[in-house]
């Protein structure tokens, strides 16, 4: 149930600004809400929106939801589509239409649904006024060192939005996706440095995404193939299908290796989408088995094709900034970057091939919620220093320590998932046909990749982060 009144947050407690109201940002907000930590979410769009059609969440993501906020897991389960079978099943989509391998996902595991419906189910749990829409961040600044005011609002970071308004917070968490403005501010491009700033780059793969009415899907594929998750592998492409919207729609994702990459510019300077058509998809799959071609035939005549970006080539060196980080904000202030971090796709954008990107964002949200709640417990009530100004400075030091602990615990975990996702796509698209079409070799490799994500000790991750903070 959604809250009917704003939480009763202590006036001297920690206040967190969350930039972005997607999966990661909303889950972080719900994690802080469950721990009674003050927050505001700032979203550049006029309302909640989720691009794409279907999404699935892996077992580790569900465990993280339960630890983050039990209401989050319950809302997800209400919005998720039931599994037809509790397996991932890979088909030779090119030659034979025969099963290559099937992987057990657990009882009712790795459920999925429409991204928009899942996000809306979570958004309904937020209290009124928690999200400020039409707020696109421009810069971040901090007060000068010689500011002697004891007011917490004068010691806080200041967010400057493109509409000319400002807001303050003790910590800023950038959950603003692969085009992340917060990431740009933390790691600005320097003309005096030979190093490149971190950003998402085109993977030389694009996809078609569509929702087909279930009666048409069953007519083309039969009930078994329409009512559970299947993946059709082949040279240079693959297709994923699964039911959503209470089994009324078949989600279709057709991923194609770009024969002449055209999305070379990074997403800050180029659109994710371009005009596409079913005839283009049909050309890419013209030599495939008739079953795969029938799936492609379910696509609409005209649709967008979506570039797939990730941060494998130019990863963020870390997820928290440094104290010296600065941008061209109003006036010259003290360093602020060590109280700002990125999470979710802003930190570690990955392709969709392991179904792990959304889950990584929820793991980020869980760790950040626990750490920031621990800091809030230390600083609320005036117990961190003798004077108000010194108390606020110590609050800043604790925030910096919390974000450093988040970075220490999750950096290698999430970067490893980015790399593993690329490896999974190579298997699906037969980069090494001898491995990809051999049931034993493919099964061993793909099981190891998925289990490296699924079998992670989420509760232990939280304990490690809290120990790191102390």
Secondary structure as GFF3:
##gff-version 3
##sequence-region A 1 470
A	DSSP	beta_strand	15	19	.	.	.	ID=ss1
A	DSSP	alpha_helix	23	34	.	.	.	ID=ss2
A	DSSP	beta_strand	38	42	.	.	.	ID=ss3
A	DSSP	beta_strand	54	56	.	.	.	ID=ss4
A	DSSP	alpha_helix	59	68	.	.	.	ID=ss5
A	DSSP	alpha_helix	70	79	.	.	.	ID=ss6
A	DSSP	beta_strand	87	92	.	.	.	ID=ss7
A	DSSP	beta_strand	99	104	.	.	.	ID=ss8
A	DSSP	beta_strand	112	114	.	.	.	ID=ss9
A	DSSP	alpha_helix	115	123	.	.	.	ID=ss10
A	DSSP	beta_strand	131	132	.	.	.	ID=ss11
A	DSSP	beta_strand	137	141	.	.	.	ID=ss12
A	DSSP	alpha_helix	152	155	.	.	.	ID=ss13
A	DSSP	beta_strand	157	161	.	.	.	ID=ss14
A	DSSP	beta_strand	166	169	.	.	.	ID=ss15
A	DSSP	beta_strand	171	174	.	.	.	ID=ss16
A	DSSP	alpha_helix	181	186	.	.	.	ID=ss17
A	DSSP	beta_strand	201	213	.	.	.	ID=ss18
A	DSSP	alpha_helix	214	221	.	.	.	ID=ss19
A	DSSP	alpha_helix	223	226	.	.	.	ID=ss20
A	DSSP	beta_strand	230	234	.	.	.	ID=ss21
A	DSSP	beta_strand	237	244	.	.	.	ID=ss22
A	DSSP	beta_strand	249	257	.	.	.	ID=ss23
A	DSSP	beta_strand	273	277	.	.	.	ID=ss24
A	DSSP	alpha_helix	278	284	.	.	.	ID=ss25
A	DSSP	alpha_helix	290	296	.	.	.	ID=ss26
A	DSSP	beta_strand	302	310	.	.	.	ID=ss27
A	DSSP	three_ten_helix	337	339	.	.	.	ID=ss28
A	DSSP	beta_strand	340	342	.	.	.	ID=ss29
A	DSSP	alpha_helix	345	348	.	.	.	ID=ss30
A	DSSP	alpha_helix	357	379	.	.	.	ID=ss31
A	DSSP	alpha_helix	388	428	.	.	.	ID=ss32
A	DSSP	alpha_helix	433	436	.	.	.	ID=ss33
A	DSSP	alpha_helix	439	454	.	.	.	ID=ss34
A	DSSP	alpha_helix	458	469	.	.	.	ID=ss35
###
